Amino acid sequence: MKEKIHPSYHELTVVMTDGSSFKTRSTYGEPGGTLRLDIDPKTHPAWTGVSKMVDRGGRVSRFNEKFGALGRSGGGKK
């Protein structure tokens, strides 16, 4: 195996959406770093069976500002 071409494989802390955490090893980030999850098995609809809208980076609010309550009124433009 060639030396000095592989990424650093180190320990980091993963913080779930509910605040619980665990340690694992990864090539992500810096040694001793923290990875905070926006979506995990405790909140993702594929595992929970509950559908909800997740606003990552204000995308949903920007869409609502631009298009308003498009399609929510049950009616439509006449």
Sine and cosine of phi, psi and omega as CSV:
sin_phi,cos_phi,sin_psi,cos_psi,sin_omega,cos_omega
0.00,0.00,0.68,-0.73,0.01,-1.00
-0.95,0.30,0.59,-0.81,0.02,-1.00
-1.00,0.00,0.46,-0.89,0.11,-0.99
0.91,0.41,0.36,0.93,0.07,-1.00
-0.90,-0.43,-0.15,0.99,-0.05,-1.00
-0.99,-0.11,0.57,-0.82,0.02,-1.00
-0.93,0.37,0.37,-0.93,0.03,-1.00
-0.92,0.39,0.78,-0.62,0.03,-1.00
-0.95,-0.31,0.95,-0.30,-0.18,-0.98
-0.69,-0.72,0.11,-0.99,0.01,-1.00
-1.00,0.05,0.65,-0.76,0.11,-0.99
-0.59,-0.81,0.24,-0.97,-0.01,-1.00
-0.96,-0.26,0.77,-0.64,0.06,-1.00
-0.98,-0.21,0.81,-0.58,0.00,-1.00
-0.95,-0.31,0.87,-0.50,-0.02,-1.00
-0.97,0.23,0.14,-0.99,-0.04,-1.00
-0.91,0.41,-0.42,0.91,0.00,-1.00
-1.00,0.01,0.05,1.00,0.04,-1.00
0.99,-0.12,-0.24,0.97,0.05,-1.00
-0.94,0.35,0.39,-0.92,-0.05,-1.00
-0.58,-0.81,0.30,-0.95,0.09,-1.00
-0.48,-0.88,0.34,-0.94,0.01,-1.00
-0.98,-0.20,0.62,-0.79,0.05,-1.00
-0.52,-0.85,0.05,-1.00,0.05,-1.00
-0.92,-0.39,0.62,-0.79,-0.07,-1.00
-0.34,-0.94,0.21,-0.98,0.13,-0.99
-1.00,-0.09,-0.04,1.00,-0.01,-1.00
-0.96,0.28,0.64,-0.77,0.14,-0.99
0.90,0.43,-0.43,-0.90,-0.04,-1.00
-0.96,-0.28,0.39,-0.92,0.06,-1.00
-0.83,0.55,0.74,-0.67,0.00,-1.00
0.99,0.16,0.09,1.00,-0.05,-1.00
-0.97,0.26,0.01,-1.00,-0.02,-1.00
-0.80,-0.60,0.70,-0.72,0.09,-1.00
-0.92,-0.40,0.92,-0.39,0.00,-1.00
-0.99,-0.17,0.82,-0.57,-0.05,-1.00
-1.00,0.01,0.66,-0.76,0.13,-0.99
-1.00,0.05,-0.58,0.81,-0.02,-1.00
-0.72,-0.69,0.72,-0.70,0.04,-1.00
-0.57,-0.82,0.04,-1.00,-0.03,-1.00
-0.86,0.51,-0.33,0.94,0.01,-1.00
-0.99,0.17,-0.31,0.95,-0.05,-1.00
-0.84,-0.55,-0.24,0.97,-0.07,-1.00
-0.97,0.25,0.73,-0.68,-0.04,-1.00
-0.85,0.53,-0.44,0.90,0.01,-1.00
-0.90,0.44,-0.50,0.87,0.00,-1.00
-0.98,-0.18,-0.53,0.85,-0.07,-1.00
-1.00,0.03,-0.43,0.90,-0.05,-1.00
0.98,0.18,0.05,1.00,0.00,-1.00
-0.93,-0.36,0.82,-0.58,-0.01,-1.00
-1.00,-0.05,0.76,-0.66,0.09,-1.00
-0.55,-0.84,0.41,-0.91,-0.01,-1.00
-1.00,0.04,0.78,-0.62,0.00,-1.00
-0.96,-0.28,0.84,-0.54,-0.01,-1.00
-0.99,-0.10,0.99,-0.15,0.01,-1.00
-0.99,-0.15,0.90,-0.44,0.06,-1.00
0.95,0.32,0.37,0.93,0.05,-1.00
0.98,0.22,0.24,0.97,-0.05,-1.00
-0.90,0.43,-0.68,0.74,-0.01,-1.00
-0.91,0.41,-0.70,0.72,-0.01,-1.00
-0.92,0.40,-0.60,0.80,0.06,-1.00
-0.91,0.42,-0.64,0.77,0.05,-1.00
-0.89,0.46,-0.73,0.69,-0.01,-1.00
-0.89,0.45,-0.60,0.80,0.05,-1.00
-0.91,0.41,-0.63,0.78,-0.06,-1.00
-0.97,0.25,-0.68,0.74,-0.11,-0.99
-0.93,-0.36,-0.08,1.00,0.02,-1.00
0.92,0.38,-0.48,-0.88,-0.04,-1.00
-1.00,-0.01,0.75,0.66,-0.04,-1.00
-0.83,0.56,0.89,-0.46,0.06,-1.00
0.99,0.11,-0.04,1.00,-0.03,-1.00
-1.00,0.05,-0.38,0.93,-0.11,-0.99
-0.97,0.24,-0.24,0.97,-0.02,-1.00
1.00,0.08,-0.27,0.96,0.02,-1.00
-0.99,-0.14,-0.76,-0.66,0.03,-1.00
0.17,-0.99,0.11,-0.99,0.02,-1.00
-0.97,0.26,0.61,-0.79,0.02,-1.00
-0.93,-0.37,0.00,0.00,0.00,0.00
